[in-house]
Amino acid sequence: MQAKKRYFILLSAGSCLALLFYFGGLQFRASRSHSRREEHSGRNGLHHPSPDHFWPRFPDALRPFVPWDQLENEDSNVHISPRQKRDANSSIYKGKKCRMESCFDFTLCKKNGFKVYVYPQQKGEKIAESYQNILAAIEGSRFYTSDPSQACLFVLSLDTLDRDQLSPQYVHNLRSKVQSLHLWNNGRNHLIFNLYSGTWPDYTEDVGFDIGQAMLAKASISTENFRPNFDVSIPLFSKDHPRTGGERGFLKFNTIPPLRKYMLVFKGKRYLTGIGSDTRNALYHVHNGEDVVLLTTCKHGKDWQKHKDSRCDRDNTEYEKYDYREMLHNATFCLVPRGRRLGSFRFLEALQAACVPVMLSNGWELPFSEVINWNQAAVIGDERLLLQIIQDRIFKHISRNSLIWNKHPGGLFVLPQYSSYLGDFPYYYANLGLKPPSKFTAVIHAVTPLVSQSQPVLKLLVAAAKSQYCAQIIVLWNCDKPLPAKHRWPATAVPVIVIEGESKVMSSRFLPYDNIVTDAVLSLDEDTVLSTTEVDFAFTVWQSFPERIVGYPARSHFWDNSKERWGYTSKWTNDYSMVLTGAAIYHKYYHYLYTHYLPASLKNMVDQLANCEDILMNFLVSAVTKLPPIKVTQKKQYKETMMGQTSRASRWADPDHFAQRQSCMNTFASWFGYMPLIHSQMRLDPVLFKDQVSILRKKYRDIERL
């Protein structure tokens, strides 16, 4: 497709709508064919799951530096209570469960096909030029109908593009005006366009009225509020954006990416405080004035001189030296950092200039993400990368090298403070030609007094010590009672080190203790029941997957549509997404990452509840690896054995314990900005496991007897 045509499709507001119409028509036709397939499958005794049963899609986005609802602004006298925030966001959240199958009436489209009706303009209502262009594009399309009885989709003539209350384009009393429309029907089969929502200082995604069951074609929409296969994310475009045509694209040679004067450019506003200020305030650290030209100015707004900082004058002078169009059309990559809102004009400008967009806007649902794979057309970065790069410049002796930055999991999760040697991390063994560790340290978390020599913790200690791969055993004594005398511990062939926890909190089991001398950690709860054979087999599996959690007790997560939240389940099913750290092997680097990467708020929650530390570790490892954990051979009596133990039986059966874990799931997902846990149906068993061959031919023969 020619550059001009691509530009027309992506940049024209009318084309945005046409794309929606096209896929809406396809979906309508697909719906009818789906019904026929269901009829056919019903006759043949087959069942196809409905779209309602699919998992929600959560793109891999990370949360910004500071969430909007935690910002403190010294220049603003606006104070919003939690209740006001909930009320302000009610309009966008009421229909959060809407999907095409639940909030769209396909019967309206069966008779006349995909027809779109635009409400007549009401007397005295002002409509901005941008919205007039959108309505004109619809009315000039083949989908338009002036007869509402033939319509499949309805578009308001009331201008909803700018819902910033401080904007002169803001339409007042829109709530009552929309509700008075006789065809409104709680928004069903309606499409609402919006470019700007919310206002200073929070810039929420509230559009100021109850959208009901209407679809949103919205710019700067977050992945959190985006309703997959229902809303359409559109690009932010300026009021000068042409309705049709426009300049042709600037990709003149068949070179992808084009080799140009500048490697990376940006020119735009810098916000001194508030939401969106973190990223743009850090750009000057990367600017070198040669192939990387990143220019910002604080010369905007009425009171910019009142609030300017020590860099403003210097930045403004540098800003005036460069022509934006010259930079844009002579750059290979164009930076697209978030502004006050997630979207930016720079996105479309970069595409039109055939400049590869470099996205720095955590949590933005990119335009037309339903049909365009932006991973093939843009570089999607993380806002926090800037600070990590600057940190490396300052502390060069512990800076990350090129391999770390360019190999999974990337620089964000590989902390150079842990080690300067790549072999100390679980991700680079193959690159360095290293074999995985051959020994492990067993760390047993003890929370109950030692009163009998027949307690499970002593049996567990002996079983772990007999493993051919065990280098040492550490008992973390988090019990309120004093440490038992040395003679109370059984004699073993490997050293046994007892550490008394200083704070005796749950997170202390994941501290990076210097006593752990091996890279591999076998994490054990005191009441875990494992044989030496099971320990050996789990470790040999982990050696093939050293970056993951490998173990026995598995759990899963699910999306609860009725409660609009994540759920936690311990039911034995065909899939899982967590392996609990009560009987699991992982790399000791995750102790360091748990302690130094995760925020104090999450660890404090774990410690206050004395619960969920295992869930948080699974969140962390899956966020780093983008992979599920690995469950090894099923031990069917594991659950019953655990329930029979005294120290934790009350916790397993306590409904409050389970409710806490449900709450933890949602708090953790909120901080990560998405659900990092990944489902898996893979279970690894020993070769010949359960096979009808001589037991003498099986290496892990004892597992079958358990």
C-alpha positions in Angstrom: 0.0 0.0 0.0 1.4 3.5 -0.9 2.4 5.7 2.0 -0.3 8.2 1.2 -3.0 5.5 1.4 -1.6 4.3 4.7 -1.6 7.8 6.0 -5.2 8.3 4.9 -6.3 5.1 6.7 -4.5 5.9 9.9 -4.8 9.6 10.2 -8.3 10.4 8.9 -11.0 10.5 11.5 -13.5 9.4 8.8 -11.2 6.5 8.0 -11.1 5.6 11.7 -14.8 5.2 11.7 -14.8 3.4 8.4 -12.4 0.8 9.8 -14.7 0.4 12.8 -17.7 0.0 10.4 -15.8 -2.6 8.3 -15.0 -4.8 11.2 -18.4 -4.3 12.7 -19.9 -5.6 9.5 -17.5 -8.5 9.6 -18.4 -9.2 13.1 -22.1 -9.1 12.3 -21.6 -11.6 9.5 -19.4 -13.7 11.6 -22.1 -13.7 14.3 -24.6 -15.2 11.9 -22.1 -17.8 10.7 -21.2 -18.6 14.3 -24.9 -19.2 15.0 -25.0 -21.6 12.1 -21.9 -23.4 13.4 -23.5 -23.7 16.8 -26.6 -25.2 15.2 -24.4 -27.7 13.3 -22.3 -28.5 16.3 -25.4 -29.0 18.4 -26.7 -31.6 15.9 -23.3 -33.4 16.1 -23.1 -33.3 19.9 -20.2 -30.9 19.9 -19.9 -27.7 21.9 -17.9 -24.6 21.0 -17.2 -22.2 23.8 -18.8 -18.8 23.5 -16.7 -15.6 23.5 -17.8 -15.0 27.0 -15.7 -17.9 28.2 -12.5 -16.5 26.8 -9.9 -15.0 29.2 -9.8 -11.2 29.2 -6.8 -9.8 27.3 -4.3 -7.9 29.4 -1.5 -6.4 27.3 2.0 -6.4 28.7 2.0 -2.9 30.0 3.7 -1.7 33.2 2.4 1.0 35.5 3.8 4.5 35.4 6.2 5.9 38.0 3.4 7.3 40.2 -0.3 6.4 39.8 -2.5 9.4 39.1 -4.5 9.0 42.3 -1.3 9.2 44.4 0.0 12.4 42.9 0.7 15.4 45.1 0.7 18.8 43.4 1.9 21.8 45.3 0.5 24.2 42.7 -3.0 22.9 42.8 -5.6 23.6 45.5 -7.9 20.9 44.1 -8.5 18.1 46.6 -10.6 15.2 45.6 -11.8 12.6 48.1 -11.9 8.9 47.3 -15.7 9.1 47.1 -15.5 12.0 44.6 -13.0 10.0 42.5 -15.3 7.0 42.5 -18.3 9.2 41.5 -16.2 10.8 38.8 -15.2 7.5 37.3 -18.7 6.0 37.6 -19.6 6.8 34.0 -16.8 4.8 32.5 -17.0 1.9 34.8 -20.7 1.2 34.8 -20.5 -0.6 31.5 -17.1 -2.1 32.0 -18.5 -5.6 31.5 -19.9 -4.7 28.1 -18.9 -6.8 25.1 -20.5 -7.1 21.6 -22.3 -10.2 22.7 -23.8 -8.5 25.8 -24.3 -4.8 25.0 -25.0 -4.8 21.2 -28.2 -5.7 19.5 -27.3 -7.5 16.4 -31.0 -7.8 15.3 -31.0 -4.2 14.3 -28.4 -5.0 11.7 -30.0 -8.1 10.2 -32.6 -6.5 7.9 -30.7 -3.6 6.4 -27.1 -4.5 7.0 -24.5 -2.2 8.6 -26.2 1.3 8.5 -25.2 4.3 10.6 -27.5 7.1 11.7 -26.2 10.5 12.8 -28.6 12.4 15.1 -29.7 15.8 13.6 -27.9 18.7 15.0 -29.9 20.5 17.7 -30.4 24.2 17.5 -27.9 26.3 19.5 -25.5 23.4 20.0 -21.9 24.2 19.1 -19.9 21.6 17.3 -16.1 21.9 17.0 -14.6 21.6 13.5 -12.9 18.3 14.3 -16.2 16.7 15.3 -17.9 18.2 12.3 -15.3 16.5 10.1 -16.1 13.2 11.8 -19.8 13.5 11.3 -19.3 14.7 7.7 -17.1 11.6 7.0 -19.9 9.3 8.3 -22.6 11.1 6.3 -20.5 10.8 3.2 -19.8 7.1 3.6 -21.7 4.2 2.1 -22.8 3.2 5.6 -24.9 6.4 6.3 -28.6 6.3 6.5 -30.9 9.2 7.4 -33.6 6.8 8.5 -33.1 5.7 12.2 -35.4 2.7 11.7 -32.8 1.3 9.3 -29.8 2.0 11.5 -27.6 -0.6 13.1 -25.3 2.0 14.8 -26.1 5.5 16.1 -23.7 8.4 16.5 -24.5 11.6 18.5 -24.5 15.0 17.0 -23.6 16.3 20.5 -19.9 17.1 20.5 -18.2 14.6 22.9 -14.7 15.0 21.6 -13.4 17.4 24.3 -14.6 16.5 27.8 -12.0 18.6 29.7 -14.0 21.0 31.8 -11.4 23.7 31.5 -11.6 23.6 27.6 -13.6 26.2 25.7 -14.9 23.3 23.6 -16.5 21.6 26.6 -20.2 21.0 26.1 -22.2 21.6 29.3 -25.2 19.7 30.6 -24.3 16.8 28.3 -25.7 14.2 30.8 -29.2 15.5 30.6 -29.0 16.2 26.8 -28.0 12.6 26.1 -30.6 11.1 28.4 -33.3 13.1 26.6 -32.6 11.5 23.2 -35.5 9.2 22.4 -33.3 6.7 20.6 -30.6 6.6 23.4 -31.8 3.3 24.9 -29.1 3.4 27.6 -26.4 3.8 24.9 -27.1 0.4 23.2 -25.8 0.3 19.6 -24.3 3.8 20.1 -20.8 4.9 19.3 -19.2 7.9 21.2 -16.1 9.7 20.0 -13.7 11.2 22.5 -10.3 12.7 22.3 -9.9 14.4 25.7 -11.3 13.5 29.0 -10.7 14.5 32.6 -9.0 17.7 33.6 -6.3 19.1 35.8 -4.7 17.7 37.9 -5.8 14.1 37.5 -6.9 13.8 33.9 -9.1 10.8 34.5 -10.9 9.0 31.7 -14.3 10.2 32.8 -16.3 11.7 29.9 -18.8 13.5 32.2 -21.9 11.4 31.5 -23.2 7.9 31.8 -22.2 6.2 28.6 -24.4 3.2 29.4 -23.9 0.4 26.9 -22.4 2.6 24.3 -19.1 1.8 22.6 -16.2 4.3 22.9 -13.9 5.4 20.0 -11.5 7.1 22.3 -7.9 8.5 22.2 -5.6 8.0 25.2 -7.6 5.1 26.6 -5.8 2.9 29.1 -5.6 -0.9 29.0 -7.3 -0.9 32.3 -10.4 0.8 31.1 -10.4 -0.5 27.5 -13.1 -3.1 26.8 -11.6 -5.6 24.3 -13.6 -6.2 21.1 -16.0 -3.5 22.2 -14.2 -0.1 22.4 -11.9 1.2 19.7 -8.7 3.0 20.6 -8.1 5.8 18.1 -5.1 8.1 17.7 -5.0 11.6 19.1 -5.3 14.1 16.2 -5.1 17.9 16.1 -7.9 20.3 15.1 -5.9 20.9 11.9 -6.0 17.3 10.9 -7.4 17.0 7.3 -10.7 15.1 6.9 -9.4 13.3 3.8 -6.1 13.1 1.9 -3.4 15.1 3.6 0.3 15.1 2.9 1.8 12.0 1.4 4.1 9.9 3.5 7.8 10.5 3.5 9.0 6.9 3.0 10.7 7.5 -0.4 13.0 4.6 -0.5 12.5 0.9 0.2 14.7 1.0 3.3 13.2 -0.2 6.6 14.1 1.5 8.9 15.3 4.5 6.8 18.9 5.6 7.5 18.7 9.2 8.3 20.6 12.1 9.9 19.2 11.6 13.4 18.8 8.4 15.3 16.2 9.6 17.7 14.3 12.9 18.0 11.6 14.6 20.0 10.4 18.2 20.4 7.6 19.1 22.7 6.3 20.5 26.0 7.9 19.7 29.4 5.7 19.6 32.4 7.4 20.7 35.6 5.0 18.9 38.0 2.1 16.6 38.0 1.0 13.7 35.9 3.2 13.1 32.8 6.1 15.1 34.1 8.4 12.3 35.1 9.3 11.1 31.6 9.7 14.4 29.8 11.7 15.9 32.7 14.3 13.2 32.2 14.8 13.5 28.5 17.6 16.0 28.7 19.9 13.3 30.2 19.7 11.4 26.9 20.0 14.4 24.5 23.4 14.7 23.0 22.8 17.4 20.3 24.1 15.1 17.5 22.2 12.0 16.6 20.0 12.0 19.6 18.0 15.3 19.8 15.4 15.5 22.5 14.1 19.0 23.0 11.6 20.2 25.6 10.3 23.6 26.6 8.5 24.8 29.7 7.3 28.0 27.8 3.7 27.1 27.7 0.7 28.0 29.7 -0.1 31.4 31.3 2.1 31.0 34.4 5.1 29.2 33.0 7.6 31.9 34.2 6.1 31.7 37.7 6.8 28.0 37.9 10.0 27.6 35.8 12.9 25.7 37.1 16.7 26.2 36.7 16.7 24.4 33.4 13.9 26.2 31.7 15.9 29.0 30.1 18.6 26.7 28.8 16.0 24.3 27.5 14.0 27.0 25.8 17.1 28.3 24.0 18.1 24.8 22.8 14.5 24.2 21.8 14.4 27.2 19.4 17.5 26.1 17.5 15.9 23.2 15.7 13.1 23.0 13.2 10.6 20.3 14.1 9.6 19.3 10.6 13.3 19.1 9.6 14.0 16.9 12.5 11.0 14.7 12.0 11.6 13.9 8.4 15.3 13.3 8.9 15.1 10.8 11.8 15.0 7.1 12.0 13.2 6.9 15.3 10.8 9.4 16.9 10.2 9.4 20.6 6.5 9.4 21.6 6.4 10.0 25.4 3.1 10.4 27.2 1.9 13.9 28.0 -0.8 14.8 30.5 -2.8 12.0 29.0 -1.5 8.7 27.5 -1.8 9.7 23.9 0.3 12.2 22.0 0.1 14.1 18.7 3.6 12.8 18.1 2.3 9.3 17.3 0.6 10.2 14.1 3.3 12.7 13.1 5.9 10.0 13.4 3.9 7.6 11.2 3.3 10.2 8.6 7.0 11.0 8.5 7.9 7.3 8.1 9.7 7.6 11.4 9.6 4.6 13.7 7.6 5.5 16.9 9.4 4.8 20.2 6.6 4.6 22.7 7.0 5.7 26.3 3.5 5.6 27.6 2.9 2.9 30.1 -0.6 1.5 30.0 -1.8 3.1 26.7 -4.0 0.8 24.6 -2.5 1.7 21.2 -4.8 2.8 18.3 -6.6 0.0 16.5 -4.9 -2.6 18.6 -7.6 -5.1 17.7 -6.3 -5.4 14.2 -2.8 -3.8 14.1 0.2 -5.5 15.6 2.2 -2.5 16.8 5.1 -4.7 17.9 6.0 -4.9 14.1 5.7 -1.2 13.5 6.9 0.5 16.7 9.3 0.2 19.5 7.3 -0.1 22.7 9.4 0.9 25.7 8.8 1.5 29.3 8.8 5.0 30.9 11.1 3.7 33.6 13.9 2.9 31.2 15.1 6.5 31.2 15.9 6.5 34.8 17.6 3.1 34.6 19.8 4.4 31.8 20.7 7.5 33.8 21.5 5.4 36.8 23.9 3.3 34.7 25.7 6.5 33.6 26.2 7.7 37.1 27.2 4.3 38.6 29.3 3.0 35.7 31.0 0.4 37.8 27.7 -1.5 38.1 26.1 -0.5 34.8 24.3 -3.0 32.6 26.1 -4.0 29.4 24.6 -4.4 25.9 23.7 -8.1 26.4 21.6 -7.2 29.4 19.7 -4.4 27.7 19.1 -6.4 24.5 18.3 -9.9 25.8 15.3 -11.0 27.7 14.3 -10.1 30.3 16.0 -6.7 29.6 17.6 -4.1 31.8 14.6 -3.4 34.1 14.6 -6.7 35.8 18.4 -7.4 35.8 19.7 -5.3 38.7 23.5 -4.8 38.4 23.8 -4.2 42.2 23.2 -7.9 42.6 26.3 -8.9 40.6 28.6 -7.7 37.8 28.9 -11.2 36.5 26.2 -12.4 34.1 26.7 -16.0 35.2 25.1 -15.1 38.5 21.8 -14.5 36.8 19.5 -17.4 35.6 19.0 -15.9 32.1 22.4 -16.1 30.4 23.7 -19.7 31.0 23.4 -20.6 27.3 25.0 -17.3 26.1 28.0 -17.9 28.4 28.2 -21.6 27.7 27.6 -22.4 31.3 25.9 -25.4 32.8 23.1 -24.8 35.3 24.0 -25.2 39.0 24.6 -28.7 40.3 23.6 -28.1 43.9 20.9 -26.4 45.9 20.3 -24.9 49.3 17.2 -26.0 51.1 15.5 -23.2 53.0 12.9 -24.4 55.4 10.5 -21.8 56.9 9.7 -22.8 60.5 7.0 -21.1 62.4 5.9 -23.6 65.1 7.9 -24.8 68.2 9.9 -28.0 68.0 8.3 -30.2 70.6 8.6 -33.7 69.2 11.2 -35.6 67.2 8.4 -36.9 65.0 7.4 -33.5 63.7 7.1 -33.2 59.9 9.8 -30.5 59.8 12.5 -32.9 61.0 11.4 -35.6 58.5 11.5 -33.0 55.8 15.0 -31.9 56.8 16.3 -35.5 56.7 14.7 -36.1 53.3 16.1 -33.0 51.8 19.6 -33.7 53.3 19.7 -37.1 51.6 19.4 -35.6 48.2 22.5 -36.1 46.1 22.1 -32.4 45.0 21.8 -30.9 48.4 24.7 -28.6 49.5 23.3 -27.4 52.8 20.1 -26.8 54.7 19.0 -23.4 56.2 16.2 -23.4 58.8 14.7 -19.9 59.0 13.3 -19.9 62.6 10.4 -17.5 62.5 8.8 -19.0 65.6 8.0 -16.9 68.7 9.6 -19.6 70.8 13.4 -19.7 71.4 15.7 -21.6 69.1 15.9 -25.4 69.9 19.2 -26.7 71.2 21.6 -28.1 68.6 21.1 -31.7 69.7 17.4 -31.4 68.9 18.2 -31.3 65.2 18.9 -34.6 63.4 22.4 -35.5 62.2 22.9 -35.1 58.5 25.6 -35.4 55.9 25.3 -31.7 54.9 25.6 -28.6 57.1 22.4 -27.4 58.8 22.3 -23.7 59.6 19.6 -22.2 61.8 18.9 -18.5 61.3 16.6 -16.7 63.7 14.4 -14.2 61.9 14.9 -10.7 63.3 11.4 -9.4 62.3 9.8 -12.8 62.0 7.6 -11.7 59.1 6.5 -13.7 56.0 8.7 -11.7 53.6 11.8 -12.6 55.6 11.8 -16.0 53.9 12.7 -14.3 50.7 15.6 -12.2 52.0 18.9 -12.6 50.1 20.7 -14.3 53.0 24.5 -14.4 52.6 24.3 -18.0 54.0 22.8 -19.2 50.7 25.9 -20.2 48.8 24.3 -21.9 45.9 22.3 -20.4 43.0 19.5 -22.8 43.4 17.1 -22.6 46.3 14.7 -25.3 47.4 12.0 -23.4 49.3 10.0 -25.5 51.8 7.3 -24.9 54.3 7.8 -26.8 57.6 4.8 -29.0 57.1 5.6 -30.0 53.5 5.8 -33.8 52.9 8.4 -34.6 50.2 10.6 -37.7 49.7 14.2 -37.5 48.6 13.3 -38.9 45.2 10.8 -36.1 44.6 13.4 -33.5 45.6 15.9 -35.1 43.2 13.5 -35.1 40.3 12.3 -31.6 40.8 15.8 -30.3 40.9 16.8 -32.1 37.6 13.8 -30.5 36.0 14.8 -27.1 37.3 18.2 -27.4 35.8 16.6 -27.3 32.4 14.5 -24.3 33.3 16.6 -22.2 35.7 14.8 -19.0 35.2 11.4 -20.4 36.3 9.8 -21.7 39.5 9.6 -25.5 39.5 7.7 -27.4 42.1 4.7 -29.4 43.3 1.7 -27.6 44.8 0.0 -25.7 42.0 -2.8 -23.1 42.1 -4.6 -21.0 39.5 -6.2 -17.6 38.9 -9.3 -16.7 37.0 -11.3 -13.6 36.0 -14.6 -13.4 37.9 -17.0 -11.6 35.6 -19.7 -11.2 38.2 -17.4 -9.4 40.6 -15.2 -7.8 37.9 -12.0 -8.9 39.7 -9.4 -11.6 39.8 -10.1 -14.8 41.6 -7.8 -17.4 43.2 -8.6 -21.1 43.2 -7.0 -24.2 44.7 -9.2 -26.6 42.8 -7.4 -29.4 41.0 -8.0 -28.7 37.3 -6.3 -29.2 34.0 -4.3 -25.9 34.2 -2.4 -23.8 36.7 -0.6 -20.5 36.9 1.2 -20.7 40.2 3.5 -23.1 41.9 3.5 -22.4 45.6 6.8 -21.8 47.3 6.1 -24.3 50.1 7.7 -26.9 47.8 9.5 -25.3 44.9 12.9 -24.6 43.4 14.0 -21.3 41.9 17.1 -19.2 41.4 18.3 -17.3 44.5 18.4 -14.1 42.4 14.6 -13.9 42.9 15.2 -13.4 46.7 17.2 -10.2 45.8 14.6 -9.1 43.3 11.7 -9.7 45.7 13.6 -7.6 48.4 14.9 -4.8 46.3 12.5 -4.5 43.3 9.1 -4.9 44.8 7.6 -1.8 46.6 7.4 -1.8 50.4 3.6 -1.4 50.2 3.2 -5.0 48.7 5.7 -6.5 51.2 4.0 -4.8 54.1 0.7 -6.1 53.0 2.1 -9.6 52.9 3.6 -9.2 56.4 0.5 -7.7 57.9 -1.6 -10.5 56.6 1.0 -13.2 57.2 -0.2 -14.5 53.9 0.3 -14.2 50.1 4.1 -14.2 50.0 4.0 -17.2 47.6 1.5 -15.5 45.3 3.7 -12.4 45.2 6.8 -14.4 44.3 4.9 -16.0 41.4 3.7 -12.6 40.2 7.3 -11.4 40.2 8.8 -14.4 38.4 6.1 -14.5 35.7 6.4 -10.7 35.2 10.2 -11.2 34.6 10.1 -14.3 32.5 6.8 -13.9 30.7 6.4 -17.6 31.3 4.4 -19.8 33.6 6.0 -21.9 36.3 6.5 -25.6 35.9 4.7 -28.3 37.8 6.3 -31.6 38.3 4.8 -35.0 38.9 1.4 -34.9 40.5 1.2 -36.2 44.1 -2.5 -36.8 44.6 -2.4 -37.1 48.3 -0.4 -33.9 48.7 -3.4 -31.8 49.5 -4.8 -34.3 52.0 -1.4 -34.7 53.6 -1.1 -31.0 54.0 -4.5 -30.7 55.5 -3.7 -33.3 58.0 -0.8 -31.3 59.5 -1.3 -29.3 62.6 0.7 -26.1 62.0 -1.1 -24.9 59.0 -4.4 -26.8 58.9 -6.3 -23.9 60.4 -4.9 -21.6 57.7 -5.9 -23.9 54.8 -9.4 -24.3 56.2 -9.9 -20.7 57.3 -12.2 -18.8 54.9 -10.5 -15.5 55.9 -7.2 -16.9 54.7 -8.7 -17.7 51.3 -10.4 -14.3 51.1 -7.1 -12.6 51.8 -5.5 -14.4 49.0 -8.3 -13.2 46.7 -7.6 -9.7 47.8 -3.9 -10.1 47.3 -4.4 -11.2 43.7 -6.1 -7.9 42.8 -3.7 -5.7 44.8 -0.7 -7.2 43.1 -2.3 -7.0 39.6 -3.1 -3.4 40.2 0.6 -2.6 41.1 2.0 -4.5 38.1 -0.6 -2.8 35.9 -1.7 -6.1 34.3 -2.0 -9.7 35.2 1.4 -11.3 34.8 0.4 -14.8 35.7 0.2 -17.2 32.7 -1.8 -20.4 32.6 -0.1 -23.7 31.7 -1.3 -27.3 31.2 2.2 -28.8 31.2 3.3 -31.2 33.8 6.7 -32.9 33.7 6.9 -36.6 34.8 9.9 -38.9 34.9 10.5 -40.9 31.7 8.7 -44.3 32.1 6.4 -42.8 34.8 3.4 -45.2 35.2 4.6 -47.2 32.1 4.0 -50.9 32.2 7.7 -51.9 32.4 9.9 -53.3 35.1 10.2 -51.0 38.1 14.0 -51.6 38.0 14.2 -49.8 34.7 12.9 -46.6 36.3 15.2 -44.0 37.8 12.6 -42.3 40.0 10.6 -45.5 40.9 9.7 -44.4 44.4 7.6 -41.5 43.0 5.0 -44.0 41.7 4.5 -45.4 45.2 3.6 -42.0 46.7 
